[in-house]
Amino acid sequence: MRVDVVSIFPEYLAPLDLSLIGRARARGMLQLAVHDLRTWTHDVHRTVDDTPYGGGPGMVMRPEPWGEALDALAPAQAPPPRLLVPSPAGARFTQAMAHELAAEEHLLFACGRYEGIDQRVLDHAATRMPVTEVSLGDYVLFGGEVAVLVILESVTRLLPGVLGNAGSLDEESHAHGLLEAPVYTKPPSWRGHDVPEILRSGDHGRIARWRRDEALRRTAERRPDMLAALGDLDRRDRAALE
Ligand SMILES: N#Cc1c(-c2ccc3ccn(Cc4ccccn4)c3c2)n[nH]c1N
């Protein structure tokens, strides 16, 4: 997978050199490049913003630098990338979207700042590539860089070979529509708190049942919306919630 990220703060994306994403890049599973939007400015002050038409607070990112950046990173003669634009007005980012993005050949992220990017940038891009505005959640950030870090981490861990134990992908939260069960490791007792006996029993059938029960209980308590999305539960699952 190829990923290009455009930002006026490229150093914000430095964590993409670390840990599993850094290893995926070193192993050639992910070709990632971060670009400074000011590369595509031509004035002495390298200006990327201007006042908003119609008035209002803050500044808006000018279309010209973005137009040239997208022309350079999504040339007409190559297969078009999928353009992702983090935005408070975007569609909520979900694990399902992470799976969708993990199947793409080329992702191009546009990190806005200020009050956002001139809408015409997205409208013009949409004439030649798929464009998705995406939001992490109902709160407001300073810009899109943090969202790119989150999105890229969730997508990269889905790429074949990146996670050593593929099994962990199958059992993780949101993979089955439930929150994860609690996890424990040694010692068996710590500051008066013991590991649930069932987890040390070696009875894998009962352990799997216990984990599902705990996942159901946690989901019912913390994310009733996720439980509702599961639809009708079978008798055994309903019993776990009684
Ligand atoms: N993803 C995501 C986001 C963002 C986000 C993403 C990109 C930009 C570019 C500028 N701003 C600041 C800003 C403030 C006010 C109105 C518009 N824009 C961003 C915020 N906020 N919250 C999320 N879940």
The ligand as a MOL file (V3000), in Angstrom:
LIG
                    3D

  0  0  0     0  0            999 V3000
M  V30 BEGIN CTAB
M  V30 COUNTS 24 27 0 0 0
M  V30 BEGIN ATOM
M  V30 1 N -10.9560 14.0640 11.8200 0
M  V30 2 C -11.2710 14.9120 12.5400 0
M  V30 3 C -11.6350 15.8880 13.4900 0
M  V30 4 C -11.3280 17.2570 13.5480 0
M  V30 5 C -10.5870 18.1150 12.6000 0
M  V30 6 C -10.0290 17.5720 11.4290 0
M  V30 7 C -9.4180 18.4100 10.5000 0
M  V30 8 C -9.3480 19.7940 10.7530 0
M  V30 9 C -8.8510 20.9020 10.0250 0
M  V30 10 C -9.0660 22.0410 10.7860 0
M  V30 11 N -9.6810 21.6690 11.9350 0
M  V30 12 C -10.0700 22.6090 12.9810 0
M  V30 13 C -11.4860 23.0410 12.8170 0
M  V30 14 C -12.0820 23.6780 13.8500 0
M  V30 15 C -13.3880 24.1030 13.7300 0
M  V30 16 C -14.0560 23.8980 12.5600 0
M  V30 17 C -13.4210 23.2390 11.5500 0
M  V30 18 N -12.1150 22.8040 11.6700 0
M  V30 19 C -9.8810 20.3110 11.9450 0
M  V30 20 C -10.4920 19.4890 12.8690 0
M  V30 21 N -11.8860 17.7580 14.6640 0
M  V30 22 N -12.5230 16.7480 15.3020 0
M  V30 23 C -12.4140 15.6030 14.6130 0
M  V30 24 N -12.9700 14.3910 14.9680 0
M  V30 END ATOM
M  V30 BEGIN BOND
M  V30 1 3 1 2
M  V30 2 1 2 3
M  V30 3 1 3 4
M  V30 4 2 3 23
M  V30 5 1 4 5
M  V30 6 2 4 21
M  V30 7 1 5 6
M  V30 8 2 5 20
M  V30 9 2 6 7
M  V30 10 1 7 8
M  V30 11 1 8 9
M  V30 12 2 8 19
M  V30 13 2 9 10
M  V30 14 1 10 11
M  V30 15 1 11 12
M  V30 16 1 11 19
M  V30 17 1 12 13
M  V30 18 1 13 14
M  V30 19 2 13 18
M  V30 20 2 14 15
M  V30 21 1 15 16
M  V30 22 2 16 17
M  V30 23 1 17 18
M  V30 24 1 19 20
M  V30 25 1 21 22
M  V30 26 1 22 23
M  V30 27 1 23 24
M  V30 END BOND
M  V30 END CTAB
M  END
